């Protein structure tokens, strides 16, 4: 499986692309910039989706669905929002095709022009807040806590599977509140949900923080984010939660009658994560031997491979293997018993290793005699012989250890690659090296843009609960009260 597979050090970009395609996660489609998510990749996304959906519902949210198409006029109602997305919008102008006059193909029917063009949703704030106007009359109608799982389109010129595609899958929450404080609390609550999911399920440590004014969501008052560090030293924004204030309520005239019997504008939030999490998962843990998956998100957590020479040996091994499989499945562990006769055990070992299956069991005739099984763990590539006695509890414990080890490994990597810069020269040197850079910034967009222009590094986040520390901006020399996190990013 790993033949001619580049290492991360040789060509990180090619390593990532080859890994995504050769591990059967996704491939480029016939539509430029769009991807086909293959069954194995989609199975991982389903696990991500299922857990997040559970967490949203536990915090009081319900799912709904809103249209894919948004009237163009809606985007002109919130100036910052339209400016932020104008260059990424796909526009529908006609509603019918016809045969060409020469009979050689199909053309757009010029008589079927829409009265108003429709935008293929890049995000749904506008269509949702137009809808909320009909749902909200009184404080008794609040809060509205709605999420939708959907696809969106943002026209991209340079694409990369999962990380940046023209069409991608995501969830977007849109909530409406009676007070400013409620909306802010909602924004931070979801940020915590995202951070918990990233660390507990993806085994990926993240920084929670605030985006700079230049980096925030178009139309938001404040944008909060979780930022992760990939193995090549680049940052990846893994999720965002936006406090929208009353911007969209004012744009779409969404008011409610308060307890004091006064008309007031509603307070809003929006928040989302996407299939970009798939890219983060791959780059946070995988190695030169292929994909490495945390057990909680692995479609197959345990693969069992029989080793035999004679058919009667396979029959005996299968009987024992299926008992193990059923007992593991009873504990909620996903297992594949691979008794295919068309592939040799060595080929199967390589396949499951490359696809990141956390644990592989190998059982042969001698193992049956000795009451043992060979156990290989994907995170360390270590092999060990286990006694079959209470094997199910041992595997359950091993999966927990692998999950924990992957998180600690990623955390250690981040700590080793997080450094302080106090001068411009130090900063530039660290940018070239890669990783998170803690540096003082004077708080101005002008300085932030100059730093980006000269180094391609951006402010990834202003950490929550940041320590106050007097210093000088690494670029302008002006006073600063805290360090922020800079990095090159995806």
Secondary structure, 3 states (H helix, E strand, C coil): CCCCCCCCCCCHHHHHHHHHHHCCCEEECCCCCCEEECHHHHHHHHHHHHHHHHHHHHCCCEECCCCCEEEHHHHCCCHHHHHHHHHHCEEEEECCEEECCCCCCEEECHHHEEEEEEEECCCCHHHHHHHHHHHCCEHHHCCEEEEEEEEEECCCCCCECCCECCEEEEEEEEEEECCHHHHHHHHHHHHHHHHHHHHHCCCCCCEEEECCCCCCCCCCCEEEEEEEECCCCCEEEEEEEEEEECHHHHHCCCEEECCCCCEEECEEEEEEEECHHHHHHHHHHCECCECCCCHHHCCCCEEEEEECCCHHHHHHHHHHHHHHHHHHHHCCCCEEEECCCCCCHHHHHHHHHHCCCCEEEEEEHHHHHHCEEEEEECCCCCEEEEECCCHHHHHHHHHHHHHHHHHHHHHHHHHHCEEEECCHHHHHHHHHHCCEEEEECCCCHHHHHHHHHHHCCEEEEEECCCCCCCEECCCCCCEECCEEEEECEC
